Amino acid sequence: MVLEGLGQSLRGVLKKIAGASHIDEALVKEITRDIQRALLQSDVNVKLVLELTKNVERRALNEQPPAGTSPKEHVIRIIYSELAGILGAPRPLPIGKQTIMMVGLYGQGKTTTTGKLGRYFNKKGLKVGVIAADVYRPAAYDQLKQIADKVGISIYGEPGVKDAARIVANGMKEFQSMEVIIIDTSGRHSLEGDLIDELKRIADVAKPDERVLVLDASVGQQAGPQAKAFHDAVGVTSVIITKMDGTAKGGGALSAVAQTSASIVFIGTGEHLVDLEPFDPTRFISRLLGMGDLQTLLEAARDNISEEQAEETVRKMMSGRFTLKEMYSQMEMLTSMGPLQKIMNMLPGFGNMQDKVDVEASQEKLRKFRIVMDSMTDDEMEDPKLIKSSRINRIARGAGVESKDVRDLLRQFNMSKKAVKGFMGNRKLRKQLMKQMSSEDMEAFKDQVNQ
């Protein structure tokens, strides 16, 4: 999880509030000290930490809870709003025609992030082209081409040419029909004069709508000075923070950049090309506090699951049909959305269960279940009641697992089938699902029910 240590500490604070008999000055001072410790350990700026905790203490002791809100809920809301406040207001990149120039020092993940951003806009239905303007790093063009091919976007580059501005000028002509053009520029170990001059020449040629600074989260509070230096040089409009999944210093980078004129637009949450999330302070804090983030979960589902798949699953569920084939399909959809731990963090209440649930073991079990089902016949997938002792042994041998693993799958299937039956027994929920279906879907549903 992104900033897992900070999240655990903050959730500990909320548990302390929930378990208290009442809210008094001693408790408020204790939880503000806990928040201070958690934020400082995550490398958040000391001045910001003191300011935030002072505000939490003042508001918790002096503000009256709104009507219908308990003192405990009121204090939790204060913590939530103050934490979100230090991260600034959200500013998403527009989904439309634009030119984006990526800038940053060496080793920040700029080229990979260029590919991730290209994939993001491509998934939104836009035609995307990337220009390889990093003319110094060996194999920079090859790396970007490999990524571009993988995510299905176009690339322009001139390997061997050292004039980055000329490459960009030619690339802009080549990509006139593209809706989104992303320029991957060179980096340096520090913001040197020749890098500034090159970036200015590229900006003059491309006239980018966005100048995106890419920063590695591990730089911590140094993210602030870096953002300011690049902003002074080329007018940075937004920031993407990478590698937020692998450092305890991410809080420093987030809070430091939020103090500058450039807003954070995305965070990189892993090595895979799907691991790029639009940054929204309130959603981010909600996940840290274990309150979930259903909006991001729904967006991830839309990006990774086709509308046809989702509708087909709903139709089969509403008709009462649930076989191993449906279970397999649901597991495929689930795993396509990313690691199970990431999904759990987006579900309200599940962030607090991370210590109780062995996420890796659950992920491994899902993987093993799919292998077992791959060893079954179509008849067995359609009618699991056929699977008796001899078939269990044959399936286990074919899957390279033990017989108990096959029985474990069948137990899980029966539990899931009961859950689906109970789910569909909820008339109110069934009506809501029907409203989501088109008239054609409804006719298909009625036909299935009448069969």
Steps between C-alpha positions, in 0.01 A plus 500: 500500500608861435640642828396185686681599820329840514163340425536248783599773746209725404254212516637432848405855595144447375474174696612684813223758446237232431598306811499797736212540746484874425695783335695716745808723494735219606385277212522783246859580605591132485364449147664820373836369627430169321421686176815710535713188543337324201544796264857572603594134447358532148729802443228765486638850552536583873339843466199349322467226762496751787251720319270207422501350849446843657192542280372151590543569872338844484202385296447179699491693830304806388266405212155366578402188301231566236149377578477123473877450525660342806815656656704200382379533140565873514864455606556239227356741240732775624804273461382399152446857379828633644704217343334554161559875535881475508499318166332782312205502260466237223578608143448217252652511153225567244379210285541664162737625231829619653878489489680388815872553565657271761798639696712376790843387617660162427356194670159645585304259279425753226499266198290232671259768621474633143381153396259476794353840416467400135315185606270708725390731215481210254259321738290818501452458124753760380762455225840530667850555363825520698816679385837359612698818568746354754813520283761425768400188691607182317208291370243762611323473162497118514353503852225744404422308179465175693258666743306675222456173310381328816227758574400549138605861435709658221861613541726738310876523545827543313757270665851643474387863449613731783281805423200442728312811384524387136369153589205660681426733206494204259298292746237774536456503120480119490236495775272778374205258499564387859280628782763463773873547438739418786866605481759302698797733558856446624598511866815582693636426846425863586322793337796624292509793261512291182196300610306821566593635156395174330166491683431863406572427130268199508228706669535772235453243224223290657312775688375235747171541684649316798854488635500199732779453753570135589635446853610186685319479837824401673635855468268588789492868593755577226206468260403856594830667396518284186147596397577867557828484304334339196206738529734801494675352195212382279173585677390162638121469501461162672689219672496121490657325800636154421585194712250587772471129581860451607600776739420637844584852378202542270324724750786747471479511121121538502491775759805686368373518140156607617663812645615612153295640215501163320225250584549123524295341222602131524690266728686189386406206723703212354726374223227393258366729228154495661639637828421867448219664699347846462579681823213629709593609855167409658494152343864445594444591865182289506704194406773579751238516775344168394180667377538359150491662157212356302524766229856399406400134519215561253736690268749212515219260415394711201861516375565126529161334447298541183142619525391180323670285767335692783154489340530126428592433864202704625260323262611155613482595865149642460381184329627297798765332282832450679737224389875456524522682165345810655730469800802469269390807305462705819845393621652605167334841526622539858862416423502726191440797731833453677637349821240389754657718768447812290134409442445434873637846583222651288221316684357677809610320816739262326798729554462428871502125434842485333658359817231230532489390137798331338473679167786310335347166600162612361664609174677163474172316569328687215786407268478132605121497455537617141757225426263239646211625285724491190526123560124447497279403207226729369237270650663523843523878478132518406384249763738473800272232655660255255833533680526201732799317647650351182462826308653695790811279484526537121460882515763522778751299295437714193543823695805380694329561834364285784145366515427724799565805278224386263263442794595844634396653165167316505431620856578855392271462199209383716551791739511744207186349348314544830623859522378574147162344582469717812617803305233448236239438770531867590210646296610861545849425371363295211285797392806726503690253281208478258506877459864474388412259220385601153160392362677237287671364813166492680340291223794256515461484878127424475569228243752335733261516796217347296713209377 
